[in-house]
Amino acid sequence: MSQPLLLDPQQANEQCPSSYQIHFETSQGPFVVEVNRDWAPHGADRLYNLVKVGYFTDIAFFRVLDEFMAQFGISGDPAVSVAWRSARIPDDKVNQSNKRGYVTFATAGENTRTTQLFINLKDNAFLDNQGFSPVGQVVQGMSVVDSLYKGYGEGAPNGKGPDQGRIQSEGNSYLKANFPKLDYIKSASIEEGGTG
């Protein structure tokens, strides 16, 4: 049922509840993120819709930097990457600091957020004044996030890790052939109504 929506971002436009939890199943085990819409409404709505359409299935943690963050959100299917590449959402005001365990959309400049997110592995308050607006926080399983494979380091061209352009154009076939130790999100599901 979700496949057509996965390829048509304009239809994935539900408003999310005021708070909800996402259960992520990964190759290292489960973790839970609680999202608060009042932190970052555009981001919270986008994340909710991504989970609802099944976007986070076989999604790599392609950039995990020790003492910094774990980044994910490029589809393993190039057709899905093409569909979402221009599905940008407006910026949200930064209402929370990028503390350890907080989950934030990546951005390449003003109003450019699409599907990529990162989990802060430590307090990264320096990101706050750069427009990185957290949408939620890991409330269970932070040890799982800490255990994600970090050995490839920074991505190309600045490091030896995966090239984001090639992930988008070649998908998981590129990652699995060249970076076999990466960890993946197997699935994600929503549980409405958080703890606070």
HELIX and SHEET records of a PDB file:
HELIX    1   1 GLN A    3  LEU A    6  1                                   4    
HELIX    2   2 PRO A    9  GLN A   11  5                                   3    
HELIX    3   3 PRO A   41  LYS A   52  1                                  12    
HELIX    4   4 PRO A   78  ARG A   85  1                                   8    
HELIX    5   5 ALA A  125  GLN A  130  5                                   6    
HELIX    6   6 MET A  142  ASP A  146  1                                   5    
HELIX    7   7 GLN A  164  GLU A  170  1                                   7    
HELIX    8   8 ASN A  172  ASN A  178  1                                   7    
SHEET    1   A 9 SER A  19  THR A  26  0                                        
SHEET    2   A 9 GLY A  29  ASN A  36 -1                                        
SHEET    3   A 9 PRO A 134  GLN A 140 -1                                        
SHEET    4   A 9 TYR A 102  PHE A 105 -1                                        
SHEET    5   A 9 LEU A 117  ASN A 120 -1                                        
SHEET    6   A 9 MET A  69  PHE A  72 -1                                        
SHEET    7   A 9 ILE A  59  LEU A  65 -1                                        
SHEET    8   A 9 TYR A 184  GLU A 192 -1                                        
SHEET    9   A 9 SER A  19  THR A  26 -1                                        
END                                                                             
